[in-house]
Amino acid sequence: MTPSFFSLAGLCIILAVVQMVAALPWLLALDIRQRPLWKKWSTWGIGVAVCGGVGLVAGWYLDVSADEIFLRRVGRVYGSILHLQVAADLFVGIFALQLIFWPKGGAVALSAFREGVRQPMFWLLGGTAFLIIGASPFVPYFTFGEDLKMVKELGYALTMLAAAAFAVIAASMSVSEEIEGRTAVTLMSKPVSRRQFLLGKFSGILMAALFMTVFLGWFLVWIVLFGTGYIRLPGQVDPPDPQWTVNLAQSLFPSSGADLLRGLFLWVDDVVLTLPGLVIGFCQVMVFLAIALALATRLPVVVNWTICLAVYYLGHLTPIMTEVTRGQYRLIYFVAQLFDTLLPGLDLFDVGTAVIREAPLPPLEYNLYALNVSIYAVVYTAIALLFGLILFEDRDLA
């Protein structure tokens, strides 16, 4: 037994306990209607024993066969698993808070979320985006050393498009089928108000779209890491690790376990760098969901899809039309300005310009821009939902 073994084993036991604690919320949510095993002391004893055993075995293996690079890779893998655990806890916590403070609307939201993630369309869109993102590093882009930027841009675009397509289709189908199938009449007699029904549907479908975005974003981080090593020019050297990961790991665990913690912090750094682009893309998903939900209160499914598709194209073309026709073609310029005022400014949600820059944007400026876009998206979403509530208020459901 070497000192490094005890160091690594102790750290692995701590990390195993962290994973067990992170798994408790979603495990309890899955077990809520079953036998409450979590109330038995034997269950906790088994969990602690498993964490201790896993920590000792992992510490021995890492001490025998690991080097600095391998330890960092293991730390990254651990961080990615913890990332999924925390994401699952986030969903459980949001729905738990909704059911406590907004019971009727929260029940509608939970039902809409379950209905959304169980649909084959959810897995078809998500799986298609997953496969294309996974294949993107192997596609030759002929960009003279900028292929990795193309991989990132394609990953952000597919993550947004898959979630937006699902949100629009799910919102239009769910609300229209509830109204046309007279199911909404039964819900209103619970009693569930029209406001709770519509906002609950919005919240549930939005959470399902967020679920897809989180998973595809998690996969995108791994693809970018893989692409960094796979797409490499002759003589190209990887950039050094952020200094804060080295300093923090050594200050928390000044021994051989620091490399393991360093890998965990490197995963955190990768996620933080990817997060602003995912937030901006998800804001566009939220806006289109609100538009589709508002239209679904009055229009059939096919018409709703057509209008949302037209909004998508016009939202991207309107800024160009406004600039091209400025000072001439007054009628076209007037129509372009009208569309620019009424339709969402989709150019604000374009992450590609930030990805393909010669030098990356400063983190502070990028995060502030993501915050401003989020505020704009929330305001536009609120206006669209208010318009939908007005349309739904006097809709005959009988």
C-alpha positions in Angstrom: 0.0 0.0 0.0 1.5 3.3 -1.1 0.6 6.7 0.1 -0.8 7.5 -3.3 -3.2 4.6 -2.9 -4.7 5.9 0.3 -4.9 9.4 -1.3 -6.7 8.1 -4.4 -8.9 5.7 -2.5 -10.1 8.4 -0.1 -10.8 10.8 -2.9 -12.7 8.0 -4.9 -14.8 7.2 -1.8 -15.7 10.9 -1.5 -16.6 11.1 -5.2 -18.7 7.9 -5.0 -20.6 9.4 -2.1 -21.2 12.5 -4.2 -22.6 10.4 -7.0 -24.9 8.6 -4.6 -26.2 11.8 -3.1 -26.7 13.2 -6.6 -28.7 10.1 -7.6 -31.1 10.3 -4.6 -33.6 12.8 -6.0 -34.3 11.1 -9.3 -34.2 7.7 -7.7 -36.8 8.8 -5.1 -38.9 10.3 -7.9 -38.9 6.9 -9.7 -39.6 5.0 -6.5 -42.3 7.4 -5.2 -45.2 5.0 -5.9 -43.2 1.9 -5.0 -42.1 0.6 -1.6 -40.3 3.4 0.2 -36.9 1.6 0.5 -35.2 4.9 1.3 -36.8 4.9 4.7 -34.9 1.7 5.7 -31.5 2.0 7.4 -30.4 -1.2 5.6 -30.7 0.6 2.3 -28.5 3.5 3.4 -26.0 0.9 4.9 -25.8 -0.9 1.6 -25.3 2.4 -0.3 -22.5 3.5 2.0 -20.8 0.0 1.7 -21.1 0.1 -2.0 -19.5 3.6 -2.1 -16.7 2.4 0.1 -16.0 -0.7 -2.0 -16.1 1.2 -5.3 -13.8 3.8 -3.8 -11.2 1.3 -2.7 -11.3 -0.7 -5.9 -11.1 2.5 -8.0 -8.3 3.8 -5.9 -6.3 0.6 -6.2 -6.8 0.5 -10.0 -5.9 4.2 -10.5 -2.8 3.8 -8.3 -1.6 0.7 -10.2 -2.3 1.6 -13.8 -2.8 5.4 -14.0 -0.7 8.3 -15.0 -1.4 12.0 -15.1 -3.2 12.0 -18.4 -5.2 8.9 -17.6 -6.3 10.4 -14.3 -7.5 13.6 -16.0 -9.5 11.5 -18.5 -11.1 9.5 -15.7 -11.9 12.8 -13.9 -13.6 14.1 -17.1 -15.7 11.0 -17.4 -16.7 11.2 -13.8 -17.7 14.9 -14.3 -19.8 14.0 -17.3 -21.7 11.4 -15.3 -22.2 13.8 -12.5 -23.4 16.3 -15.1 -26.3 14.0 -16.1 -27.1 13.3 -12.5 -27.4 17.0 -11.6 -29.5 17.6 -14.8 -31.9 14.8 -13.7 -32.1 16.4 -10.2 -32.9 19.7 -11.8 -35.9 18.3 -13.6 -37.1 16.5 -10.5 -36.7 19.7 -8.4 -38.6 21.9 -10.9 -41.6 19.5 -11.2 -41.6 19.1 -7.4 -41.8 22.9 -6.9 -44.5 23.2 -9.5 -46.6 20.5 -7.8 -46.2 22.2 -4.4 -46.8 25.8 -5.3 -48.9 25.4 -8.5 -50.6 22.0 -8.1 -53.1 22.1 -10.9 -50.9 23.7 -13.5 -48.0 21.5 -12.3 -50.0 18.4 -12.9 -50.8 19.5 -16.4 -47.1 20.3 -17.0 -46.0 16.9 -15.7 -48.6 15.2 -17.9 -47.5 17.2 -20.9 -43.8 16.4 -20.2 -44.5 12.6 -19.9 -46.6 12.7 -23.0 -43.8 14.5 -24.9 -40.9 12.3 -24.0 -42.9 9.2 -24.7 -43.7 10.2 -28.3 -41.7 8.5 -31.0 -41.2 11.9 -32.6 -39.2 13.0 -29.6 -36.7 10.1 -30.0 -36.7 10.3 -33.8 -35.7 14.0 -33.8 -33.3 13.7 -30.9 -31.8 10.5 -32.3 -31.3 12.0 -35.8 -29.6 15.0 -34.3 -27.5 12.8 -32.1 -26.3 10.7 -35.1 -25.5 13.8 -37.3 -23.6 15.5 -34.4 -21.7 12.3 -33.8 -20.7 12.0 -37.5 -19.8 15.7 -37.9 -16.1 15.4 -37.0 -15.5 12.8 -39.8 -17.0 15.1 -42.5 -14.4 17.0 -44.6 -15.3 20.7 -44.6 -12.3 21.9 -46.6 -12.0 25.0 -44.4 -8.2 25.1 -44.1 -7.9 24.2 -40.5 -11.3 25.5 -39.3 -13.1 22.2 -39.3 -13.6 22.2 -35.6 -15.5 25.5 -35.8 -17.8 23.9 -38.3 -18.4 21.0 -36.0 -19.3 23.4 -33.2 -21.6 25.5 -35.4 -23.3 22.4 -36.8 -23.8 21.0 -33.3 -25.4 24.1 -31.9 -27.7 24.4 -35.0 -28.8 20.8 -34.8 -29.4 21.0 -31.0 -31.6 24.0 -31.5 -33.4 22.8 -34.6 -34.3 19.3 -33.1 -35.7 20.8 -29.9 -37.5 23.6 -31.8 -39.1 21.2 -34.3 -40.2 18.9 -31.4 -41.6 21.8 -29.4 -43.6 23.2 -32.4 -45.0 19.8 -33.4 -45.8 18.7 -29.8 -47.5 22.0 -28.9 -49.7 22.1 -32.0 -50.7 18.5 -31.8 -51.2 18.4 -28.0 -53.4 21.5 -27.7 -55.3 20.9 -30.9 -56.1 17.3 -30.1 -57.2 18.2 -26.6 -59.6 20.8 -28.0 -60.9 18.8 -30.9 -61.1 15.6 -28.9 -63.2 17.3 -26.2 -60.6 16.3 -23.6 -60.1 19.9 -22.7 -63.8 20.1 -21.5 -63.1 17.3 -19.0 -60.0 19.1 -17.8 -61.8 22.4 -17.3 -64.4 20.6 -15.1 -61.7 19.5 -12.6 -61.7 22.5 -12.2 -58.6 23.5 -14.2 -58.7 27.1 -15.5 -57.9 27.8 -19.1 -54.8 29.8 -18.0 -53.6 26.8 -15.9 -54.2 24.5 -18.9 -52.4 26.6 -21.4 -49.4 27.6 -19.2 -49.2 24.0 -17.9 -48.9 22.7 -21.4 -46.3 25.3 -22.2 -44.2 24.4 -19.1 -44.4 20.7 -19.7 -43.4 20.8 -23.4 -40.7 23.4 -22.6 -39.2 21.0 -20.1 -39.3 18.1 -22.6 -37.5 20.4 -25.1 -35.0 21.3 -22.4 -34.4 17.6 -21.7 -33.5 17.1 -25.3 -31.3 20.2 -25.3 -29.4 19.1 -22.2 -28.7 15.7 -23.5 -27.6 16.9 -27.0 -25.5 19.6 -25.4 -23.8 17.1 -23.1 -23.0 15.0 -26.2 -21.8 18.0 -28.1 -19.2 18.7 -25.4 -17.8 15.2 -25.9 -17.8 15.6 -29.7 -15.9 18.9 -29.4 -13.4 17.2 -27.1 -13.0 14.3 -29.6 -12.8 16.7 -32.6 -10.1 18.7 -30.9 -7.8 15.6 -31.0 -9.1 14.1 -34.2 -9.1 17.2 -36.3 -5.5 18.3 -35.9 -3.1 19.9 -38.3 0.5 18.8 -38.5 2.5 20.6 -35.7 -0.7 21.8 -34.0 -0.4 21.9 -30.2 -3.4 21.7 -27.8 -3.9 24.9 -25.8 -2.9 24.6 -22.1 -5.4 23.8 -19.5 -7.0 26.7 -17.7 -4.9 27.7 -14.7 -7.8 27.8 -12.3 -8.4 24.1 -12.7 -4.8 23.4 -11.7 -4.8 25.8 -8.8 -8.1 24.7 -7.4 -7.4 20.9 -7.7 -4.0 21.3 -5.9 -5.5 23.5 -3.2 -8.3 21.0 -2.5 -6.3 17.8 -2.7 -2.5 18.4 -2.9 -1.5 14.8 -3.8 -1.8 12.4 -6.7 -5.6 12.8 -6.5 -5.2 16.4 -7.8 -5.0 15.1 -11.4 -8.3 13.3 -10.9 -10.0 16.5 -9.6 -8.3 18.5 -12.4 -10.1 16.3 -14.9 -13.4 17.0 -13.2 -12.8 20.7 -13.2 -11.8 20.5 -16.9 -15.2 19.1 -17.6 -16.8 22.0 -15.8 -14.8 24.4 -17.9 -15.9 22.7 -21.1 -19.5 22.9 -20.1 -19.2 26.6 -19.1 -17.7 27.4 -22.5 -20.6 25.5 -24.3 -23.4 26.8 -22.0 -23.9 30.3 -23.5 -24.5 28.9 -27.0 -26.9 26.3 -25.7 -28.8 29.0 -23.7 -29.1 31.2 -26.8 -30.4 28.3 -28.9 -32.9 27.2 -26.2 -34.2 30.8 -26.1 -35.2 30.4 -29.7 -36.9 27.1 -28.9 -38.9 28.8 -26.1 -40.0 31.6 -28.5 -41.2 29.2 -31.2 -43.0 27.0 -28.6 -44.9 30.1 -27.3 -45.9 31.0 -30.9 -47.0 27.5 -31.7 -49.0 27.2 -28.5 -50.8 30.5 -29.1 -51.7 29.5 -32.7 -52.8 26.0 -31.6 -55.7 27.5 -29.6 -57.4 28.5 -32.9 -55.7 26.8 -35.8 -55.4 23.2 -36.9 -52.1 21.4 -36.8 -51.0 21.7 -40.5 -51.7 25.4 -40.6 -49.8 25.9 -37.3 -46.8 24.2 -38.7 -46.9 26.2 -41.9 -47.1 29.5 -40.1 -44.2 28.6 -37.7 -42.1 27.6 -40.7 -42.9 30.9 -42.4 -42.0 32.8 -39.2 -38.7 30.9 -39.1 -37.7 31.9 -42.6 -39.1 35.4 -42.5 -37.4 36.0 -39.1 -34.1 35.3 -40.7 -34.7 37.1 -44.0 -36.3 40.3 -42.6 -33.1 41.9 -41.4 -31.5 41.3 -44.8 -34.6 42.7 -46.6 -34.6 45.8 -44.4 -31.0 46.6 -45.2 -31.2 45.8 -48.9 -34.4 47.9 -49.5 -33.5 50.8 -47.3 -34.0 54.1 -49.3 -35.7 52.3 -52.2 -38.6 50.0 -52.9 -40.7 51.7 -50.3 -43.5 49.2 -50.3 -41.1 46.2 -49.7 -39.2 48.3 -47.1 -42.4 49.0 -45.3 -43.4 45.3 -45.3 -39.9 44.3 -44.1 -40.1 46.8 -41.3 -43.5 45.5 -40.3 -42.3 41.9 -40.2 -39.2 43.1 -38.3 -41.5 44.7 -35.7 -43.9 41.8 -35.3 -41.8 38.8 -35.8 -39.0 37.7 -33.4 -35.5 38.8 -34.3 -34.0 35.4 -35.0 -30.7 36.9 -36.0 -30.2 37.5 -32.3 -30.2 33.8 -31.7 -27.4 33.0 -34.2 -24.5 31.4 -32.5 -22.5 30.8 -35.7 -21.1 34.3 -35.7 -19.6 33.8 -32.3 -18.2 30.4 -33.2 -16.5 31.2 -36.5 -14.6 34.3 -35.2 -10.8 34.3 -35.6 -10.4 34.9 -31.8 -13.1 33.6 -29.4 -15.3 36.2 -27.7 -14.3 37.2 -24.2 -16.3 35.1 -21.7 -17.8 38.0 -19.9 -19.1 39.6 -23.1 -20.4 36.3 -24.4 -22.3 35.6 -21.2 -23.7 39.1 -21.1 -24.9 38.8 -24.6 -26.6 35.4 -23.7 -28.2 37.1 -20.7 -29.6 39.9 -23.0 -30.9 37.4 -25.5 -32.6 35.5 -22.7 -34.4 38.6 -21.4 -35.5 39.4 -25.0 -36.8 35.8 -25.4 -38.6 35.9 -22.1 -40.4 39.1 -23.0 -41.4 37.9 -26.5 -42.5 34.6 -25.0 -44.7 36.4 -22.4 -46.3 38.5 -25.2 -47.0 35.4 -27.3 -48.5 33.5 -24.4 -50.6 36.5 -23.5 -51.9 36.6 -27.1 -52.6 32.9 -26.8 -54.5 33.3 -23.6 -56.7 36.0 -25.2 -57.4 33.7 -28.1 -58.2 30.8 -25.8 -60.4 32.7 -23.4 -63.5 32.7 -25.6 -62.8 29.5 -27.5 -65.8 27.2 -27.5 -64.6 23.8 -26.2 -68.0 22.0 -26.2 
